[in-house]
């Protein structure tokens, strides 16, 4: 019996997966949102000093992270569009994942600072100009609705864009809470409403940060995509005619929306002799695309005897 195996990379099956157009559109939407947020942030900082409002400072601090996040997102989109070259065999597509992780860390850091100050002001409240808080918050709602509407047009399957969108949506909810706090201060004079609203902003920051760090962490640690059941994949591949077994099955995500898979497939010995192996390769790829929407996979086709030459066995 001949011990034979072949490594066959069935890439994109002739499909063009260029994201140049989508990347340009995402860049445009991110830059528009960046301009809106940056202009309003400057005005809000001035208003926060005038009103002596912690919640406005909290919102401004969050908006500063938005400006940074949107700027990093635009930079990441630019880098991710660069083609693969040299040792960067995937290009710089994972920059968007690093961008999302940085956004998550920034949210946590700002949230901790605001949270500590909010608790201190709950204990020792300070006078806050409720009218200024309310006016600025209403303007903030309008600005963030516009920015959210713009970013909603972008491709949010990108973790990078998703991170930027999370920042802006969190700000929108925060400004709604800030407006409510300003109204309460005007109507009742309860100064602690400012601190309570700040803590709500912190909660929103932590929630958004957790989602970003979790998703970025899964990609960076090369976990299998959430929507891909490897047992199901193994079972479908094993059902392809002439396949005797499947092992060394690995799946990961290069960047958001780009699942990749590699697997060793044991086939009948005669398939190498008769030249039937390429047809099996086509059937395996069709199985992945049809059942799991995985377009990039590397298959190693081998005979049963090849297992004796592998130093370690993997499932």
N, C-alpha and C positions, 0 to 999 in steps of 0.2 A: 504493500500500500504506500502510495506516495504521500509524504507529509507536506502539505501545501497550505499556504495561507496568503491572503492578499489584503492589503489595506486600500480601501477605495473611499475617496471623499466625494460624496454626492452633494455638491454645494447648494446652489440656489436653483438648480434645475432650469437654468436659462432665463429665470425671471430677473428683472432689474429691480433691485431693492434700494436703489439710490434714494437718499432722503434729502437731496439738495434743495428741491423746491419746498418741501415741508420745513426744512431747517431755515430757509430764508424767511418763510412766513412766520415761523416761531420767533425768529429774531426781531422781526418788525413789531409783532404784538408785544413782546417783552420790552422793547425800547419805548413804545408808546406808554405802557403801564409805568415804566420807570420814570418817565418825564412827569406824569401826573402825580405820582407818589412823592417824588423829590420836591416839587414845587410846593405841595401842600405841607410836607414835613417842616419846611423852613418856617412857614407861617404858624404852624402849630407850636413850635418851640417858643416863638415870640409870645403867643397867646398863653402858653403855660406859665411863663414868667409873670405876665400881667395878672393872671387869675390865681397864681400860686396854687395851681391844681396838680396834684400828684397823678391823677388819672390821665391828664393831658400829657404830662411828662412820660407816663407809661405808654400811652399811644404813640407819642413821638419816638420813644425808644424802640417800640415795635416797628414803627415805620422806618426807622434807621436800618433795622435788620432787613426790612423789605427792600430798601434801596440797595443794600449790600447784596441781598439775595438775587434781586433782579439783575444787578450788574454782573454778579458771578454767573448767573444763568445765561446771560447774553454771551459772556466770555466762553462758557462751556459749550454753547451751541456753535460758536465759531471754531473752537478746537475740535469738536466732535465731527465737524464736516471735513476735516483734513483726511486725505486718503491714507491707507496703510502704506508704510514704507520702512525699510530697514528692519530693525528689531521690533518695531511697533506693528506687529502683524495684524492687530485689530484696529489700527489707527489709534485715535485718542477718544474713542467712544465712551470709555468709562469715566471720563472727566465729568460727565453729567451726574454720575453716581456720587463722586466726590463732592460735587457742588451741592447735591441734595443733603449729604451727610453734614457738610459745613453749615447749611441752613438750619438743620436740626439742632446742632450744637449751639449755634447763635441764639436760637429761640430759648433753649434751656438756660443759657447764661443770662440773657436779659431778663427772663422770667424770674430767676432766683433773686436778682438785684431788686426788681420791682416788688417781689413778694415780701422780702425783708422790710423794705420801706413801708409797704402797705400795712403790715402788722404793727409797726411802730406808730404809724399814724392812727391806727384803730385805738391804740392805747392812749395816745396823746393827740387828739384831732387838732387840725389847724384850719383857720378860716379860708374858705374857697369861694371865689366869685362864680356862683352858679350860672349866672347869665352868660358869661363868657364861655364857660364849659359847654353849655347847651348849644350856643351858636356855632362854636368850632366843631362840636360833635356832629351837628346836622350837615355842615359843609363836608366833614370827613366822610359821612355816609354817602353823600352824592359822589365825591371823588372816588371812593372805593367801589361803588356800584359801577362807575364807568370803567375803572381798571379791571374789575372782575369780569365785566362784559367783554372787554378786549381780550383778556387772557383765556376766556372760555372758548374763544375761536381757535386757540393754539392746540397743538396735538398733546393732550394730557396723558397719553400713554407713556410719554417721556417722563421719567422720574424727576428730571431737572425742571421741566415746566410744571409738573405736579407740585414740586416744592415751592416754586414761585407763586403758584396759584393758591397754595395753602396759606402762605403768608398774607396775601391780599384778602382772602376770604375771612381769615381770622381777624384782620383789622376791621373788616366790615362789621362783623359781629361785635367787636370791641367798641366801635364807635356808637353802635346802637345802645350798648350798655352804658357808655359814657353820657349819651344824651339823656337816658333815663336818670342817671345820677345827677346831672345838672338840673333836671326838672324837679327832682326830689329836694335838692338843696334850695331851689327858688321857692318851692311851695311850703316846705316844712322847716328849713334852716338846719336840717340834720347833716352836719359836716362829714360824718363818717361814711356817708353814701359814696363819697369820692374814693375812699380806701376800699370799700366793698367792691365797687366797680373795677378797681385796679386788680383785686384778687381774681375777679372773673376773667379779666384779660390774661392774667398769669395762667389760669386754668386752660384757657383756649390755646395759649402758647405751648404748654406742656403736651396737650393732646395732639397738636399739629406736629410737634417735634418727635413724639413717640412714633407716629406713623412714618415719618421720613427716615428716622434712624433705623427702624425695623426693616423697612424695604431696602434701604441702602445696605444695611448689614447683611441681609440675605444674599444680595448680589455680590458684595465684596468677599463674602465667605463661600461663594459658589454653591449655595444651596440650590436644590432643584426648584424650578418655578412652582409657585403655589398651585397653579391649575394643571399641573402635570403629575399624574399618578404613575410612578415608575413600575409598580406591579402590573398596572393596566397596559403600559407600554410593552413590558416584557411578554405579557400574555398575547398581545396582538402580533408582535414580531414572531413569536414562536409558532403562530398559526399559519404563517406564510409557507406555501408548499416547498418541500425539500429542506426546510430548516429543522435541524435536530436539537438545537439548544441556543440559549442566549446568555451571555455573562459579561462581566466588566461593563455594565451599563451605567453611564454617567450622564447627567444632564445639568446644565447651568445656564446662567444668563450673562451674556457679554455686557449688555446694557439693557435698559428697560425695553421690553417689546422685542427682544432678540434672543429667543431660546436656542440653545445649541446642545447637541447630543452626540455621544460617541458610544459604540457598542461592539463587542466581539460576537459574531454569529457563526455557529457551527452548522455546516451544510453537508449534504451527502457527498461522499468522495467523488462519485461519478460526475458531479456537476462541473468539476474542474476539467475533467477529461473531455466532456462533450461540449464545452464552451457555453454551458448554461448559466454560469455564475453572473454574467452581466444582467441577465433577465431577472435573476433573484434580487440583485441589487436594485433594479428598477421597482420590483414589487415591494421591497422593504421601504424604499423611499416613499412610494405611493401610499403605503400603510401609515407612515408617520404624518405625511401631509394631510391625508384624508381624515384620519382619526384624531390627530393631535395638533395640527397646524404647525409642525416643526419642519421648516424648510432647509435648515442647515444641519446635516448629520454626517458623521464619519463612521463607516462600517469596516470592520476587519472580518473578512470572510476566511474561515479556516476549516480544516478537517478535524474530526474527533481526535486523531492522533496528535494534533498539535498541542493538546493540553499537557502532554508530558514534558513539553519544552518550556512551559511557563513556570517561573519560579514561585509564584504565589497564585492561589485561586481566589477569584472574586465573584461575588454574586452578580 
